[in-house]
Amino acid sequence: MKKLVLILAAVMAFSGAADARWWIFGKSAADFGLKYLYINGIPADETGKEIKLFQEALPPGGAVKINGRASSATVGSVRLTLDGKGTWLDVKFADNGTFEYFFKPETGKKYTLLIEITDTAGKTNNIEDTRKEIELSSENMQAKVRAALDTLFDSYNRENLRAFMAGVGENFAGDKAILERAVKRDFDALSNIIMRYTVNNVAAGAQGRVFVSISYSRMVFINKTGASHTDSGSTEFVFDSTEGKLSLFSMKQPLMFGLSDAENVATGEVLGNTAPNLVINDTGDLGGGILTKSVTCSGSGTTLHCLYYFSTGEKGCHPQTDMGEKGAIGEFLIYNTAAELHDLQIKTFNKGLASLTATEVRDPAGYSSSNPYTATVSAGYSYGIRKPATGEFWGIEFISLPAASGAQDTTFRVKSF
């Protein structure tokens, strides 16, 4: 019940952004459009129909990058316009449907972006649904962003809960009381916290919200074990703007704060994240993070197989002759010219890995007593992996699947339960 209330609250809080999200992903599986769209490193599906960029946040040279991916890999052409259909420009794209385009905007001028994607069968997306008004501002927003981030990072490093919560908005999307409780548990579990950041991109969108992308480095000591942990990566924040002051509205995985209740604190995950999503479990130890992995094998046919060993994280190519010995212990995930899970006890979930709970994965219902073979692996689904011999449970979700022929190149997320 608590989780349902939180989901409803998050949906209401994001009501302005939700309309934008629909035009990215489509309202049905049959729709042809965009899987995602980024404007200068900011996810366009969250900012609403208008996005304000800031001169000071542009890279050297002042160019804005527009990049995205079509919902189908059978793309025939990609075009865009920056003047509301007055002039159409051809955009280069890759075989998997990804594309990017650079342009140099003028301060104070508005650009009307629309994107047209046509597949090889001649089907075209709904162009009007991709409309986005882009404006470049000379306002000094980075100073406000840094002041807000400094409040959060400095107080968290000093384990000052009161000062930290002063930087959190009353409308925090994950429930402010839950965040406060999670941060308090973080401080009980960690010590000697040292976290630093640099701002990558800043943009403003609907309802005056400010979207921020950062790079970070982190070192902490885990009180339970006395061990140190270091990591680095990039993540995203959204701030509310009230009377010129920014306050935290939402955070994505990888989380910087609230690791003790990541499921209810984070709202989404950074696209293409390869850093582990750290969490603090009920025993006060770090663990349970989602890792993004990729496995590539050159060659074709079935003579080579890309393997991933859940227990050790080992990955690589192995000859088909290794299958019997290695498969017997149910240790690996195998990729052929189509993605397949071999010699593992498997259960399928019609949702992403981030939504899975330990209760679901560890529930024996749905697992067979033998080691089944499945050849129906699909993107958008997640799979439970059970290893009775060792008592291990894992979850896996495929981000990209190998092509029908040629190199076996697959990316997936994996998490221990």
Summary of the structure (lengths in Angstrom):
residues: 417
radius of gyration: 22.7
end to end distance: 22.4
largest distance: 67.4
contacts: 1334
relative contact order: 0.09
helix: 23%
strand: 40%
